Amino acid sequence: MIPFTFPTARRTDPMTSHMAAIDARFKANNHRRTALLALLEHGNLTDYELADKMNEEFMMDYDKFKRTWTVKTELPVQFKLTYSADIFNSSNQDIASLSDSNRRIIVIDSEVWDLYKHKINDYFDATKLESQILVIDCKEENKNWKNVDRILDFFEQNGVLRREQIIAIGGGVLLDIVGFACSIYRRGIPYIKIPTTLLAIVDASVGSKVGVNHIGCLVAWLVGLLLHC
Ligand SMILES: NC(=O)c1ccc[n+]([C@@H]2O[C@H](COP(=O)([O-])OP(=O)(O)OC[C@H]3O[C@@H](n4cnc5c(N)ncnc54)[C@H](O)[C@@H]3O)[C@@H](O)[C@H]2O)c1
């Protein structure tokens, strides 16, 4: 049997809380409940004696009580999709208008960085936004915990705030790693996906799955989540 103890310490309003406890616990034994309430009301029972009796009663009828409950909760998943042409053209305000903050935190695929770093740097010069950029080599075999760890360290070193949006730029591999890191960092921080491959445009950037491969296995979603913020 699982030991069960009612709280015996005095509270500010012991009468009310004990009555509520009796109500909840003794519905199955209405007769006994009425008698206990009457004793308590007439001052023939102290809080401590009542607690003992309730404990005794509970153990006697242990099997009759419901002892397991199911808690069900649903987390709504909602995100916006925006078509943005030539996103690092300084006349395009989509990244600049993301937030009032003066800095943008970016994690980017190394191939994309090599191709577009000048354009990206020019964009930040023109908009006068500060940028913190982490470049990641995004082969499928690099979709692993090591890179998640690198990203988490990068967030930590840059003091990323709970509501600060991360910008992920790359193919499906990059989006999956960054999405996973963002989903577990501080129990979930927001991020924006900028897909750079056809697959990432039509699939990885619109899905709500994130994850990495585990210990060198190239099995997708072996470690991952089905929701993100
Ligand atoms: N999260 C999801 O819902 C979802 C859905 C489908 C696939 N995925 C995942 O996506 C991954 C595959 O993604 P992928 O097909 O985009 O491949 P990828 O991310 O591996 O990219 C392929 C190669 O292209 C390079 N690259 C990326 N963008 C480039 C660009 N603009 N120009 C030149 N090179 C570029 C990358 O560095 C990489 O070497 C798989 O790991 C898969 O599990 C995720």
The ligand as an ORCA input file, in Angstrom:
! r2SCAN-3c Opt
* xyz 0 1
  N      11.833     19.250    -40.679
  C      11.165     18.745    -41.668
  O       9.939     18.786    -41.705
  C      11.932     18.116    -42.810
  C      11.269     17.752    -43.965
  C      11.995     17.191    -45.006
  C      13.365     16.965    -44.883
  N      13.996     17.322    -43.734
  C      15.436     17.105    -43.602
  O      16.110     17.922    -44.547
  C      17.365     17.334    -44.843
  C      17.631     17.447    -46.318
  O      17.559     18.827    -46.639
  P      18.069     19.394    -48.031
  O      17.612     18.535    -49.133
  O      17.701     20.837    -48.056
  O      19.620     19.163    -47.978
  P      20.804     19.813    -47.113
  O      20.329     20.719    -46.070
  O      21.643     18.647    -46.704
  O      21.572     20.631    -48.225
  C      22.226     19.942    -49.253
  C      23.560     20.617    -49.588
  O      23.300     21.858    -50.193
  C      24.000     22.909    -49.546
  N      23.173     24.101    -49.745
  C      22.118     24.527    -49.037
  N      21.579     25.617    -49.598
  C      22.334     25.911    -50.688
  C      22.272     26.936    -51.694
  N      21.317     27.872    -51.700
  N      23.215     26.920    -52.657
  C      24.169     25.972    -52.687
  N      24.270     24.971    -51.763
  C      23.356     24.951    -50.797
  C      24.209     22.410    -48.145
  O      25.342     22.964    -47.538
  C      24.399     20.908    -48.362
  O      25.735     20.632    -48.630
  C      17.324     15.908    -44.332
  O      18.150     15.817    -43.194
  C      15.879     15.689    -43.939
  O      15.737     14.829    -42.833
  C      13.317     17.897    -42.716
*
